[in-house]
């Protein structure tokens, strides 16, 4: 770098150094304030999704760029995560192993300061939170191309836990390896679905490599860590965890593929003004039953964003319906609709009202 260029850059570097010093002081002041809030709360819940949604919405509204809204929210998510950890480190159960998209969703919701606990099954994740060995869990509930996650839906029927958040994650696949060039790759490991979702890119760039299905993308990333002739298709977080090079970014066939995750815990969530309510209901198998069941939502002008049916395994009814509606259970029109619904359905379970996740 020439001396002249260094001289031109110097005042800007000094300005950045001054701004960084101010940011550091402000972040520590925020942390001290968060500690005081923790002292006032005492044993009350540390994590309040409605408060965080309010903070993030305010930041989006105040953001004038050049940073994108997504970048601003991501930065403040980590600041809030570190401040929360000063009050009480949060533990988050999820379906493992490390490096899965579910862990990525957990980190998006709670930040890197939270402790994520990899579980061998969705059942184990629910159980850990139910017995209070973990504070919250994150579980996939539906994918835009693969449909509903049946095991999560089944567990929602019986669990005492409440949904108080959702995360919508765009599923971007990366090609990860210890190798530094594509020509060194001999095998590509991934879950069969990921291999199928990335076949066009693989046909174009790695047609010479053998494709090997494994139980999970994270398992493939772990194996790739041990052998530079292996590449894996996995999430960006797997690249961080297993220290792999990213040889192909966003290699999926469909750029719009998304998965929705639910965040569950023991607390309820207050209204934010932009909420979703999730219900589980049942009706007898007879003509017109579903129309009769859903009529209260229309009568009280409530928009329904999801209707998923699933055969019951309890024997008390034949079908169970998972319903998402816009609004909060505290809203008057939803209260009226629920009162009518309970008169028509053989079973009604409210499983949570929570802030709507931005895409």
LOZA-559269 format. One line per 8 residues: number of its first residue (from 1); their letters; for each residue x, y negated, z negated of N, C-alpha, C. Coordinates in steps of 0.02 Angstrom, whole numbers, plus 50000, padded with zeros to 5 digits. Each point is the difference from the previous one (the first is absolute). Example, Ala and Ser with C-alpha at 12.3 -4.5 7.8 and 13.67 -1.06 7.14 Angstrom:
2
1) AS) 50660/50284/49610/49955/49941/50000/50045/49940/50000; 49982/49947/50036/50042/49941/49997/49961/49945/49963
! end
This chain:
359
1) XXXXXXXX) 50042/50059/50000/49958/49941/50000/50045/49938/50000; 49986/49954/50045/50041/49940/50005/49991/49954/49941; 50050/49958/49988/49997/49953/49944/49943/49950/50009; 49988/49979/50063/49946/49953/50014/49932/50030/49982; 49990/50065/50020/49937/50033/49985/49991/50008/49924; 50054/50017/49966/49996/50005/49927/49980/49935/49968; 50027/49944/50026/49982/49934/49974/49927/49984/50011; 49974/50020/50059/49929/49987/50015/49955/50041/49955
9) XXXXXXXX) 50021/50062/49984/49959/50044/49959/50003/49984/49926; 50054/49970/49977/50012/49991/49929/49943/49965/49963; 49974/49943/50025/49946/49967/49962/49937/50043/49994; 49986/50041/50052/49941/50044/49997/50011/50057/49950; 50061/50026/49998/50015/50052/49952/49996/49973/49929; 50023/49939/49990/49996/49970/49934/49927/49990/49980; 49959/49980/50049/49928/49991/49986/49968/50066/49981; 50018/50055/50036/49972/50066/49984/50023/50022/49931
17) XXXXXXXX) 50063/49986/49982/50024/50018/49933/49960/49963/49947; 49986/49936/50011/49960/49961/49952/49929/50027/49994; 49971/50017/50058/49932/50028/49999/50000/50067/49963; 50050/50042/50013/50005/50065/49966/50004/49990/49924; 50037/49951/49978/50006/49987/49928/49932/49980/49971; 49964/49959/50038/49933/49980/49977/49953/50059/49998; 50003/50042/50052/49958/50060/50002/50015/50046/49941; 50064/50009/49985/50019/50043/49944/49971/49974/49935
25) XXXXXXXX) 50006/49935/49988/49973/49971/49939/49924/50007/49997; 49967/49988/50056/49927/50005/50002/49976/50072/49991; 50036/50048/50028/49981/50070/49991/50007/50021/49928; 50054/49978/49967/50008/50016/49929/49949/49965/49957; 49981/49939/50020/49947/49965/49963/49934/50037/50008; 49987/50025/50060/49940/50040/50011/50002/50063/49957; 50058/50032/49996/50006/50060/49960/49989/49986/49926; 50027/49943/49976/49989/49982/49929/49926/49987/49987
33) XXXXXXXX) 49967/49969/50048/49928/49987/49992/49960/50065/50000; 50020/50047/50043/49968/50065/50002/50008/50037/49933; 50059/49994/49970/50011/50031/49935/49954/49971/49947; 49989/49934/50003/49955/49969/49952/49928/50025/50010; 49981/50008/50064/49933/50027/50014/49995/50071/49972; 50053/50039/50007/50001/50068/49973/49991/50000/49925; 50032/49952/49966/49993/49995/49927/49928/49985/49980; 49967/49957/50040/49930/49982/49985/49954/50059/50013
41) XXXXXXXX) 50013/50037/50054/49958/50058/50017/50005/50055/49948; 50059/50009/49972/50008/50055/49952/49994/50067/50034; 49951/50040/49979/49990/50067/50028/49954/50001/50060; 49976/49941/50021/49956/49998/50059/50038/50020/50063; 49962/50016/50052/50031/50024/50062/50048/49947/50028; 50059/50023/50020/50051/49955/50028/49983/49982/50072; 49979/50050/50038/49989/49990/50072/49927/49981/50013; 49990/49943/50032/49933/49977/50017/49995/49988/50075
49) XXXXXXXX) 49973/50048/50037/49998/49994/50073/49962/49939/50024; 49947/49979/49963/49962/49942/50023/50043/49937/49994; 50041/49996/49948/50045/49942/49992/50052/49999/50055; 50029/50058/50015/50051/50003/50052/49970/49984/50069; 49939/50024/50012/49967/49984/50064/49989/49925/50005; 49981/49968/49944/49990/49928/50000/50064/49962/50014; 50055/50022/49969/50066/49969/50012/50020/50007/50073; 49993/50060/50028/50020/50012/50069/49958/49959/50049
57) XXXXXXXX) 49934/49996/49987/49957/49960/50044/50018/49926/49998; 50017/49976/49940/50019/49930/49993/50065/49986/50038; 50047/50047/49995/50064/49991/50036/49989/50000/50076; 49956/50044/50024/49986/50001/50072/49971/49932/50022; 49955/49973/49960/49967/49938/50018/50049/49941/49998; 50049/50003/49956/50048/49945/49993/50060/50007/50046; 50009/50058/50030/50059/50012/50040/49998/49959/50065; 50052/49962/50013/50005/49960/50061/50055/50024/50046
65) XXXXXXXX) 50033/50057/49983/50052/50028/50043/50067/49965/49990; 50051/50024/50033/49999/50049/50055/49992/50073/49979; 50004/50014/49934/49988/50068/49978/49928/50019/50013; 49989/50062/50023/49932/50024/50011/49965/50012/49933; 49934/50003/50002/49961/50015/49939/50022/50067/49971; 50010/50050/50044/50020/50066/49977/50068/49998/49964; 50047/49960/50027/50065/49994/49969/49995/49967/49932; 49960/49947/49995/49991/49965/49937/49971/50046/49947
73) XXXXXXXX) 49947/50037/50019/49968/50045/49952/50049/50055/49979; 50039/50026/50046/50048/50052/49983/50053/49975/49950; 50025/49939/50011/50049/49972/49955/49971/49990/49930; 49940/49971/49997/49969/49988/49935/49977/50064/49967; 49984/50051/50041/49983/50065/49971/50058/50026/49957; 50062/49992/50025/50058/50023/49963/50013/49957/49938; 49990/49935/50007/50008/49956/49942/49950/50018/49945; 49937/50011/50020/49949/50019/49952/50015/50068/49970
81) XXXXXXXX) 50026/50046/50040/50017/50067/49975/50053/49995/49946; 50052/49960/50011/50053/49993/49951/49974/49966/49936; 49955/49952/50008/49972/49967/49941/49955/50047/49960; 49961/50041/50036/49958/50049/49966/50042/50050/49960; 50058/50019/50029/50043/50048/49967/50027/49973/49935; 50006/49933/49994/50022/49970/49936/49947/50009/49946; 49936/50000/50021/49945/50013/49952/49997/50074/49983; 49998/50041/50053/49996/50073/49991/50015/50033/50067
89) XXXXXXXX) 50053/50040/50005/50013/50035/50064/49941/50047/50017; 49975/49994/50061/49943/50041/50020/50025/50065/50031; 49963/50054/49989/50016/50064/50031/49943/50019/50048; 50019/50019/50060/49951/50012/50054/50009/50071/50027; 49950/50041/49994/50002/50069/50026/49978/49999/50073; 50032/50043/50039/49982/50006/50071/50019/50069/50026; 49971/50018/50057/50016/50064/50031/50069/49995/50031; 50048/50040/49974/50069/49998/50024/50010/50044/50061
97) XXXXXXXX) 50064/50010/50017/50060/49979/49965/50017/49926/50013; 50058/49979/49975/50022/49931/50011/50006/49985/50074; 49981/49939/50018/50007/49979/50070/49937/50007/50041; 49944/50020/49969/49938/50007/50038/49966/49932/50010; 49951/49999/50044/49962/49939/50010/49960/49982/49938; 49981/50050/49961/49963/49986/49938/50044/49962/49951; 50064/50019/49995/50045/49961/49958/50009/49929/50027; 50003/49994/50065/50006/49934/50031/49939/49958/49983
105) XXXXXXXX) 49940/50030/50000/49939/49964/49981/50003/49980/49927; 50026/50044/49956/50005/49984/49929/50047/49941/49989; 50055/49998/50036/50047/49945/49993/49971/49935/50027; 49962/50006/50055/49967/49940/50026/49952/49971/49949; 49965/50042/49963/49951/49976/49952/50032/49976/49935; 50052/50035/49977/50028/49985/49934/50071/49974/50001; 50033/50000/50057/50069/49975/50004/50051/50051/49977; 50063/49984/50013/50054/50047/49985/50015/50007/49926
113) XXXXXXXX) 49977/49954/49959/50014/50004/49928/49959/50054/49966; 49945/50021/50031/49959/50053/49972/50036/50067/50008; 49988/50045/49953/50029/50068/50004/49951/50045/50038; 50021/50026/50058/49957/50045/50038/50017/50072/49982; 49948/50040/49989/50008/50069/49978/49975/50047/50055; 50045/50036/50031/49981/50047/50054/49967/50062/49971; 49940/50016/50025/49963/50059/49977/49997/50052/50056; 49991/50062/49981/49998/50054/50049/49931/50005/50034
121) XXXXXXXX) 49950/49968/49972/49933/50002/50029/49962/49938/49980; 49946/49985/50036/49956/49945/49982/49968/50015/49932; 49984/50063/49988/49971/50020/49936/50044/49981/49942; 50066/50012/50007/50046/49983/49947/50003/49925/49987; 49997/49961/50053/50001/49927/49993/49938/49977/49961; 49942/50026/50017/49939/49983/49962/50008/50020/49927; 50025/50061/49988/50005/50026/49932/50047/49957/49956; 50056/49979/50029/50048/49960/49961/49968/49935/49976
129) XXXXXXXX) 49960/49969/50042/49968/49937/49980/49942/50014/49952; 49963/50053/50012/49944/50017/49955/50024/50012/49929; 50058/50032/49991/50026/50013/49932/50047/49944/49978; 50004/49946/50039/50038/49940/49984/50075/50013/49995; 50024/50046/50042/50072/50009/50008/50027/49955/50056; 49956/49969/50037/50017/49949/50049/49945/49948/49997; 50017/49938/50019/49951/49945/49995/49950/50001/50056; 50023/50012/50061/49957/49997/50059/50021/50055/50049
137) XXXXXXXX) 49957/50012/50049/50018/50044/50054/49980/49969/50066; 50036/50019/50052/49983/49979/50067/49989/50064/50041; 49943/50004/50034/49982/50061/50037/49971/49981/50068; 50020/50035/50052/49971/49987/50067/49927/50023/50001; 49958/49960/50032/49929/50019/50003/49976/50008/50072; 50031/49965/50048/49980/50009/50070/50053/49972/50047; 50003/50031/50059/50046/49979/50052/49960/49983/50063; 50022/49949/50035/49961/49976/50057/49996/50050/50057
145) XXXXXXXX) 50047/50047/50004/49999/50050/50053/49983/50070/49974; 50020/50016/49938/49989/50067/49973/49937/50007/49958; 49969/49943/49980/49939/50003/49962/50011/50001/49924; 49950/50024/49964/50001/49999/49926/50048/50051/49972; 50027/49984/49941/50042/50046/49962/49954/50036/49951; 49983/50062/50017/49948/50036/49962/50016/50010/49927; 50063/50015/49983/50015/50014/49930/49991/49938/49957; 50019/49942/50025/49989/49939/49962/49926/49988/49988
153) XXXXXXXX) 49959/50011/50051/49928/49990/49993/49971/50048/49948; 50022/50063/50001/49975/50049/49951/50017/49979/49929; 50061/49975/49989/50021/49981/49933/49963/49938/49975; 49981/49956/50046/49963/49940/49980/49933/50016/49969; 49971/50057/50018/49935/50019/49974/50003/50012/49925; 50053/50031/49976/50003/50021/49930/50044/49958/49955; 50045/49960/50028/50046/49963/49958/49966/49944/49962; 50023/49985/49938/49974/49942/49964/50035/49935/50021
161) XXXXXXXX) 50051/50006/50041/50038/49941/50021/49959/49956/50047; 50018/49936/50002/49966/49952/50042/50047/49973/50054; 49971/49987/50058/50038/49968/50053/50002/49925/49985; 50060/49972/49999/50003/49927/49991/50047/49967/50050; 50015/50035/50054/50040/49970/50053/50003/50045/50060; 50018/49971/50057/50010/50039/50061/50060/49971/50037; 50033/50042/50037/50057/49980/50041/49989/50028/50069; 50001/49958/50051/49996/50023/50069/50069/49994/50030
169) XXXXXXXX) 50028/50056/50020/50069/50002/50023/50003/50021/50073; 50029/49958/50042/50013/50020/50069/50054/50054/49999; 49987/50056/50032/50046/50056/49999/50050/49992/50057; 50059/49976/49982/50054/49992/50049/50053/50053/49987; 50014/50039/50051/50050/50053/49995/50068/49975/50024; 50052/50019/49963/50068/49983/50018/50039/50065/50014; 50049/49996/50044/50045/50056/50012/50062/49989/49958; 50011/50043/49951/50053/49990/49950/50052/50055/50003
177) XXXXXXXX) 50063/49981/49991/50053/50050/50002/50064/49971/49971; 50045/50044/49980/50068/49979/49981/50041/49983/50062; 49980/50026/50057/50035/49985/50063/49990/49927/50018; 50044/49975/50042/49995/49930/50021/49976/49993/50072; 49996/50056/50036/49978/49998/50070/49951/50057/50014; 49953/49988/50045/49950/50051/50017/50032/50062/50031; 50054/49992/50036/50029/50057/50035/50028/50053/49952; 50010/49980/49937/50026/50047/49951/49946/50043/49966
185) XXXXXXXX) 49936/49985/50015/49945/50035/49968/49985/50066/50037; 49996/50053/49961/49984/50066/50028/49930/50023/49981; 49976/49979/49941/49933/50019/49977/49964/49940/49971; 49934/49999/50010/49957/49949/49970/49951/50035/49954; 50000/49981/49935/49958/50032/49950/49945/49952/49979; 49939/50026/49992/49944/49959/49977/49940/50045/49987; 49951/49971/49966/49935/50034/49993/49971/50008/50071; 49963/50054/50013/49972/50011/50067/49959/49941/50026
193) XXXXXXXX) 49963/49966/49956/49961/49942/50022/50045/49944/50024; 50055/49989/49964/50047/49947/50020/50033/50016/50067; 50018/50064/50009/50029/50020/50064/49952/49986/50057; 49936/50016/49988/49949/49988/50052/49989/49925/50011; 50002/49961/49946/49987/49928/50006/50057/49963/50033; 50059/50032/50006/50059/49967/50029/50026/50035/50063; 49960/50045/50029/50025/50042/50054/50020/49959/50062; 49966/49945/50013/50017/49960/50060/50070/49971/49994
201) XXXXXXXX) 50016/49972/49942/50067/49971/49990/50053/50055/50002; 49985/50057/49968/50047/50055/50000/50012/50027/50070; 49947/50005/50039/50009/50023/50070/50045/49954/50040; 49996/49936/49986/50038/49951/50038/50072/49995/49976; 50011/50003/49934/50067/49985/49972/50036/50061/49972; 49964/50053/49982/50033/50057/49969/49972/50066/50027; 49991/50003/50064/49973/50060/50031/50046/50060/49991; 50064/49988/49989/50050/50053/49993/50003/50030/49930
209) XXXXXXXX) 49967/49968/49951/50004/50022/49930/49942/50047/49983; 50014/50050/49960/49950/50047/49978/49955/49967/49947; 49935/50012/50005/49953/49971/49952/49980/50054/49950; 50012/49986/49936/49990/50050/49947/49948/49974/49950; 49941/50032/49994/49951/49979/49951/50020/50019/49929; 49989/49955/49953/50013/50013/49928/49939/49978/49960; 50001/50014/49936/49940/49989/49959/49983/49927/49991; 50050/49955/50003/49987/49929/49992/50056/49961/50034
217) XXXXXXXX) 49985/49938/50019/50051/49957/50029/50057/49987/49951; 49983/49994/49936/50051/49987/49949/50048/50059/49995; 49974/50061/50006/50044/50059/49999/50049/49997/50059; 49975/49980/50058/50043/49993/50058/50055/49948/49989; 49981/49944/49967/50050/49948/49985/50053/50025/49952; 49979/50040/49952/50047/50027/49951/50050/50047/50035; 49975/50041/50046/50044/50046/50037/50046/49961/50048; 49975/49946/50029/50041/49959/50044/50058/49968/49963
225) XXXXXXXX) 49990/49987/49936/50053/49971/49959/50061/50045/49996; 49988/50066/50009/50053/50049/49990/50035/50020/50065; 49971/49981/50058/50028/50024/50063/49991/49946/50054; 50054/49970/50025/49994/49946/50049/49974/50022/50068; 49994/50065/50012/49972/50023/50064/49923/50002/49997; 49973/49986/49941/49927/50002/49990/49974/49928/49995; 49943/49989/50031/49963/49937/49991/49931/50018/49971; 49972/49953/49964/49932/50011/49973/49955/49942/50021
233) XXXXXXXX) 49936/50015/50005/49950/49947/50010/49970/49986/49932; 50008/49939/49976/49977/49984/49933/49988/49925/49992; 49982/49980/49940/49984/49930/49985/50064/49960/49990; 49992/49934/50001/50057/49956/49990/50028/50008/49930; 49956/50017/49951/50024/50009/49932/50044/50062/49994; 49987/50050/50042/50042/50060/50000/50071/49983/50022; 50007/49952/50045/50066/49978/50021/50038/49971/49941; 49965/49962/49957/50032/49971/49941/50020/50054/49950
241) XXXXXXXX) 49954/50046/49986/50011/50050/49949/50055/50048/50019; 50000/50023/50062/50048/50051/50021/50059/49971/50039; 50004/49933/50003/50057/49965/50029/50014/50024/50071; 49949/49993/50042/50004/50023/50070/49999/49940/50047; 50031/50010/50057/49999/49948/50052/49934/50004/50038; 49975/49942/50019/49938/49997/50039/50018/49997/50074; 49991/50055/50035/50018/50005/50071/49941/49986/50046; 49940/49993/49971/49941/49986/50040/49946/49969/49956
249) XXXXXXXX) 49979/49940/50016/49952/49964/49958/49930/50003/50029; 49951/50017/49958/49930/50002/50020/49990/50042/50064; 50017/50063/49994/50001/50044/50059/49933/50037/50011; 49949/49983/49961/49936/50034/50007/49966/49983/50066; 49957/50047/50023/49962/49989/50062/49949/49945/49992; 49965/50000/49943/49945/49952/49988/50022/49950/49947; 50007/49936/50020/50023/49949/49954/49949/49982/49948; 49936/50019/50011/49947/49980/49953/49985/50053/49947
257) XXXXXXXX) 50037/50055/49999/49988/50053/49952/50010/49974/49929; 49948/50006/49958/50003/49974/49931/49972/50051/49952; 50024/49996/49938/49973/50041/49946/49978/49954/49944; 49943/50017/49972/49973/49963/49943/50013/50040/49937; 50027/49967/49949/50014/50031/49936/49959/49966/49946; 49980/50039/49950/49965/49974/49942/50047/49997/49941; 49992/49949/49959/50038/49993/49938/49951/50012/49942; 50016/50048/49957/49954/50018/49946/50034/49994/49932
265) XXXXXXXX) 49959/49982/49950/50023/49996/49931/49940/50001/49954; 50010/49977/49939/49948/50003/49949/49960/49935/49994; 50026/49945/50026/49968/49936/49989/49950/49982/50055; 49958/49952/49985/49955/49973/50051/50031/49936/50028; 49975/49978/50056/50026/49942/50034/49945/49948/50007; 50016/49939/49983/49951/49946/50004/49992/49975/50072; 49947/49964/50012/49984/49976/50067/50050/49947/50023; 50018/50004/50064/50044/49949/50030/49963/49959/50053
273) XXXXXXXX) 49940/50021/50018/49963/49967/50054/50011/50031/50068; 50047/50047/50003/50014/50036/50063/50014/50072/49983; 49947/50036/49981/50009/50066/49970/49963/50055/50038; 50017/50060/49981/49969/50060/50028/49979/50044/49941; 49944/50034/50007/49975/50046/49949/49995/50070/50031; 50025/50050/49964/49998/50069/50024/49953/50041/49957; 49960/50041/50034/49949/50040/49967/50003/50072/50025; 49977/50046/49959/49989/50069/50020/49927/50016/49985
281) XXXXXXXX) 49963/50022/50050/49929/50015/49990/49983/50066/50034; 49943/50027/49982/49977/50062/50031/49925/49996/50012; 49978/50040/50048/49930/50002/50016/49982/50071/50021; 49938/50021/49990/49979/50067/50022/50002/50005/50075; 50010/50060/50026/50004/50012/50071/49929/50005/50028; 49974/49943/50022/49932/49999/50028/49996/49943/50051; 49954/50003/50047/49995/49950/50053/49992/49930/49971; 50040/49953/50026/49995/49930/49979/50033/49984/49935
289) XXXXXXXX) 50034/50048/49969/50029/49989/49934/50053/49946/50000; 50044/50001/50051/50055/49951/50002/49972/49930/50011; 49952/49993/50046/49970/49934/50012/49967/49974/49936; 49965/50042/49966/49967/49981/49937/50051/49979/49948; 50056/50035/49999/50053/49988/49951/50033/49932/50011; 50011/49983/50063/50037/49939/50016/49956/49938/50006; 49936/50008/49999/49954/49944/50010/50010/49942/49951; 50015/50012/49936/50010/49944/49954/50055/49952/50021
297) XXXXXXXX) 50051/50024/50034/50054/49956/50021/49975/49951/50053; 49958/50025/50045/49972/49956/50051/49951/49950/49969; 49960/50025/49954/49950/49956/49969/50032/49943/49961; 50058/50012/49972/50034/49948/49960/50058/49968/50038; 50001/50009/50066/50047/49967/50045/50073/50012/49979; 50015/50064/49992/50068/50021/49982/50031/50037/50058; 50059/49978/50019/50035/50032/50057/50037/50062/49976; 49992/50054/50038/50033/50063/49984/50058/50010/50048
305) XXXXXXXX) 50061/50012/49972/50059/50007/50042/50022/50073/50008; 49972/50045/49962/50020/50070/50005/49944/50046/49978; 49990/50054/50037/49954/50053/49981/50033/50066/50020; 50019/50039/49951/50034/50064/50012/49961/50055/49965; 49980/50052/50036/49965/50056/49969/50048/50058/49990; 49986/50038/49947/50042/50058/49984/49958/50052/49965; 50006/50063/50020/49961/50053/49966/50017/50002/49926; 49948/50007/49959/50011/50004/49928/50026/50069/49982
313) XXXXXXXX) 50045/50002/49950/50026/50063/49974/49972/50016/49931; 49957/49955/49974/49974/50010/49933/49936/50040/49997; 49966/50005/50056/49938/50039/50001/49939/49963/49977; 50009/49937/49976/49942/49963/49976/49965/49962/50056; 50036/49987/50054/49972/49968/50059/50037/50026/50061; 49974/49986/50057/50029/50029/50060/50052/49956/50033; 49990/49935/49998/50048/49954/50031/50015/49943/49952; 50063/49978/50003/50022/49942/49962/50020/49947/50050
321) XXXXXXXX) 49980/49937/49988/50016/49945/50044/50045/49950/49964; 50055/49983/50033/50046/49949/49974/49985/49935/50038; 49982/49949/49962/49976/49938/50030/50042/49941/49975; 50021/49958/50046/50032/49936/49982/49954/49944/50023; 49987/49952/49956/49959/49942/50017/50038/49937/49982; 49982/49946/50033/50033/49936/49986/49968/49966/49940; 50042/49976/49955/49976/49968/49940/50024/50035/49937; 49983/49970/49943/50022/50026/49934/49939/50024/49961
329) XXXXXXXX) 50011/50051/49959/49945/50028/49961/49967/49948/49955; 50037/49946/49984/49971/49947/49959/49953/49954/50039; 50002/50004/50067/49956/49958/50042/49927/50021/49991; 49957/49950/49998/49929/50014/49987/49968/50045/50052; 50015/49988/50064/49968/50040/50052/50024/50073/49998; 50062/50011/49980/50025/50068/49994/49969/50035/49940; 49991/49963/49946/49966/50029/49941/49929/50022/50019; 49965/49958/50037/49932/50017/50020/50000/50061/50046
337) XXXXXXXX) 50047/50003/50047/50003/50057/50046/50017/50064/49962; 50045/49997/49952/50018/50059/49962/49941/50026/49958; 49961/49954/49973/49941/50021/49962/49951/50038/50045; 49990/49975/50062/49956/50035/50047/50031/50066/50021; 50066/50001/50011/50034/50060/50022/49993/50056/49949; 50006/49984/49937/49997/50050/49947/49931/50034/49997; 49949/49965/50025/49932/50029/50001/49992/50048/50059; 50043/49994/50050/49993/50040/50061/50049/50058/50003
345) XXXXXXXX) 50058/49992/49970/50053/50051/50006/49998/50048/49941; 50024/50061/50011/50005/50048/49946/50064/49990/49960; 50047/49961/50027/50063/49987/49966/50029/49935/50026; 50020/49956/49954/50033/49937/50019/50059/49989/49953; 50058/49988/50029/50059/49985/49960/50035/49939/50028; 50007/49949/49959/50040/49941/50018/50072/50015/49984; 50044/49994/50049/50071/50017/49987/50046/49940/50002; 49971/49940/50008/50041/49941/49994/49980/49944/50047
353) XXXXXXX) 50013/49938/49977/49996/49940/50042/50068/49966/49996; 50025/49976/50057/50070/49980/50002/50012/49953/50059; 50055/49962/49999/50013/49953/50055/50011/50037/50067; 49973/49972/50053/50010/50029/50067/50071/49988/50021; 50031/50053/50025/50070/49996/50022/50004/49966/50067; 50045/49950/50008/50010/49970/50066/50036/50050/50045; 49985/50000/50063/50032/50046/50048/50072/49978/50013
! end
